[in-house]
Amino acid sequence: MTGLPFVRFQSPTRDERGNFTGVFGLVNGLARAGRLTAEQEAFRRTNNDWYDANFINPAHADPSVYDAEVNPGAAAWFKATARVFIERVDGYLSILETHEVLCETVWSANPGQIVYEDEHQIVVVARR
């Protein structure tokens, strides 16, 4: 934990659209490719369901948040105070490590222009 207010878990390399895929997208990609063990898939499903039930999906609050035309490259960041949500990321990171998928933890005081904010997260568009 640092003194910085925002944290994101993401691929260190850009995807084909030029974005850094987040931790959930990386694990969900392994699932779509059929690469998860039964135990890993059970963890993913249980925890994705928990996030769905307890964490606001910014796209439900504002459908334009992740619209590539409106907010190109929009990315979600946890607020450092959202510990209950951040703590659950460890299991996802373990899955990625097992499959040798790189994921970095990035802390920032100012990750970009905020296009959505709630109590636990922000969605930003990186400044060019």
C-alpha positions in Angstrom: 0.0 0.0 0.0 1.3 3.4 -0.9 0.1 6.9 0.0 -1.4 7.3 -3.5 -5.2 7.4 -3.8 -5.8 5.1 -6.8 -4.7 1.6 -7.8 -5.1 -0.5 -10.9 -4.1 -4.0 -11.7 -3.4 -4.4 -15.4 -1.3 -6.0 -18.1 2.0 -4.3 -18.6 1.5 -4.4 -22.4 -1.2 -2.9 -24.5 -3.8 -5.0 -26.3 -4.7 -4.8 -30.0 -6.8 -1.7 -29.3 -3.9 0.0 -27.5 -5.4 -0.4 -23.9 -3.9 -2.1 -20.9 -6.3 -5.0 -20.0 -7.3 -5.0 -16.4 -7.0 -8.0 -14.0 -10.6 -9.1 -14.4 -10.4 -9.0 -18.2 -7.1 -11.0 -18.1 -8.7 -13.7 -16.0 -11.9 -13.7 -18.0 -9.9 -14.1 -21.1 -8.2 -17.2 -19.7 -11.7 -18.5 -18.9 -13.0 -17.9 -22.4 -10.0 -19.7 -23.8 -10.8 -22.7 -21.6 -7.5 -22.5 -19.7 -8.7 -22.4 -16.1 -8.8 -25.4 -13.9 -12.2 -26.3 -12.3 -11.0 -24.8 -9.0 -9.9 -21.5 -10.8 -13.2 -21.3 -12.7 -15.1 -21.8 -9.5 -13.1 -19.0 -7.8 -13.6 -16.7 -10.9 -17.4 -17.3 -11.0 -17.9 -16.9 -7.3 -15.9 -13.7 -7.1 -17.2 -12.2 -10.3 -20.7 -12.8 -8.9 -19.6 -11.2 -5.6 -18.3 -8.1 -7.4 -21.4 -7.9 -9.6 -23.6 -7.9 -6.4 -21.4 -5.5 -4.3 -19.6 -3.2 -6.7 -21.3 -0.7 -9.0 -20.7 -1.4 -12.7 -20.0 2.1 -14.1 -21.5 1.1 -17.5 -24.9 0.5 -15.7 -24.7 4.0 -14.1 -23.6 5.6 -17.4 -23.7 3.5 -20.6 -21.3 5.9 -22.3 -18.4 5.4 -19.8 -16.7 2.7 -21.8 -17.9 3.9 -25.2 -14.7 4.0 -27.3 -15.9 7.0 -29.3 -16.9 9.0 -26.2 -14.2 7.9 -23.8 -11.4 6.2 -25.7 -9.3 3.9 -23.6 -11.4 4.4 -20.4 -10.1 2.3 -17.5 -11.4 1.7 -14.0 -9.2 2.3 -10.9 -9.9 1.4 -7.4 -9.8 4.0 -4.7 -7.2 3.0 -2.2 -9.9 3.2 0.5 -11.9 0.4 -1.2 -9.9 -2.3 0.7 -12.7 -4.9 0.8 -12.7 -4.8 -3.1 -8.9 -4.7 -3.5 -8.3 -7.6 -1.1 -10.3 -10.0 -3.4 -8.0 -9.2 -6.3 -5.2 -11.4 -4.8 -7.0 -14.6 -5.9 -7.2 -13.3 -9.5 -3.5 -12.4 -9.4 -2.7 -15.9 -8.2 -4.6 -17.4 -11.2 -2.6 -15.1 -13.6 0.7 -16.0 -12.0 -0.1 -19.8 -12.3 -0.7 -19.2 -16.0 2.3 -17.0 -16.4 0.2 -14.0 -17.4 1.9 -10.8 -16.4 -0.1 -8.3 -14.3 1.3 -5.1 -12.7 0.0 -3.0 -9.8 0.0 0.7 -10.7 -0.6 3.4 -8.1 -1.3 7.0 -9.1 -2.4 10.3 -7.7 -3.7 11.4 -11.0 -4.3 8.6 -13.5 -6.3 10.7 -16.0 -9.5 12.7 -16.7 -12.2 11.3 -14.5 -15.3 10.3 -16.5 -17.0 8.4 -13.7 -16.7 8.3 -9.9 -18.4 6.6 -7.0 -17.4 5.7 -3.4 -15.0 2.9 -4.4 -13.7 3.6 -7.9 -13.0 6.0 -10.7 -13.0 5.5 -14.5 -10.5 7.7 -16.3 -9.4 8.5 -19.8 -5.6 8.8 -19.9 -4.3 12.2 -20.8 -2.6 12.3 -24.2 
